[in-house]
Amino acid sequence: MRAVEFVVRGPLVRGDVPGLCGRLAAAVRRVGADAVTVDLAALTAAPSPAAVEAVARMRLTAGRLGCRLTFRHVAGDLRDLLVVLGLGDVLDAA
């Protein structure tokens, strides 16, 4: 298994999302990864629509590349919102 770690810097605005997904795809392709862990520690502010969109679109991007995706260091409020929205399956156990 080849894995890659990807760090998201915050805060995010909606215009950041396409570039973020493009960089994620490039990182996965560069190493031929089949698993990616995305570190969201920098997203400490209240959950924004841009942060939720970024998580959803990164999940789609990884899935289209046949790559398993996990998010780690997800702030409590964002974690809770993602679970409510049905995206809890990609959160780490911590």
ZAMARGU-4260 file (C-alpha; in steps of 0.2 Angstrom, whole numbers, plus 5000, padded with zeros to 4 digits):
<rodrens>
0) 5000/5000/5000 | 5006/5017/4995 | 5000/5031/5006 | 5002/5050/5005 | 4999/5063/5019
5) 4991/5080/5013 | 4990/5095/5024 | 4976/5108/5022 | 4980/5126/5028 | 4966/5137/5033
10) 4955/5146/5034 | 4947/5141/5017 | 4936/5151/5006 | 4926/5143/4992 | 4938/5148/4979
15) 4951/5138/4987 | 4942/5121/4984 | 4946/5117/4966 | 4965/5121/4968 | 4965/5110/4984
20) 4957/5096/4975 | 4969/5098/4961 | 4984/5097/4973 | 4977/5082/4981 | 4975/5073/4965
25) 4993/5078/4959 | 5000/5071/4976 | 4990/5055/4974 | 4996/5052/4956 | 5014/5057/4960
30) 5017/5043/4971 | 5003/5031/4965 | 4995/5031/4982 | 4980/5020/4986 | 4977/5029/5003
35) 4978/5047/5008 | 4977/5055/5025 | 4972/5073/5025 | 4977/5083/5040 | 4964/5097/5045
40) 4972/5103/5061 | 4973/5121/5053 | 4954/5122/5052 | 4951/5128/5069 | 4938/5141/5066
45) 4919/5138/5066 | 4915/5126/5052 | 4912/5136/5036 | 4903/5130/5020 | 4920/5131/5011
50) 4927/5118/5024 | 4912/5106/5022 | 4913/5108/5003 | 4932/5105/5003 | 4930/5089/5013
55) 4916/5082/5002 | 4925/5087/4986 | 4942/5079/4992 | 4932/5063/4996 | 4925/5063/4978
60) 4942/5067/4971 | 4951/5053/4980 | 4937/5041/4976 | 4938/5044/4957 | 4957/5040/4959
65) 4953/5024/4967 | 4961/5030/4983 | 4955/5027/5001 | 4953/5044/5011 | 4954/5048/5029
70) 4954/5065/5038 | 4963/5068/5055 | 4964/5082/5067 | 4947/5087/5063 | 4940/5101/5075
75) 4925/5096/5086 | 4912/5107/5078 | 4918/5102/5060 | 4918/5084/5065 | 4900/5085/5072
80) 4894/5093/5056 | 4902/5081/5045 | 4894/5066/5054 | 4877/5075/5053 | 4880/5077/5034
85) 4884/5059/5032 | 4903/5061/5030 | 4908/5053/5046 | 4915/5038/5037 | 4930/5047/5032
90) 4935/5053/5049 | 4949/5045/5059 | 4944/5037/5076 | 4952/5051/5087
</rodrens>
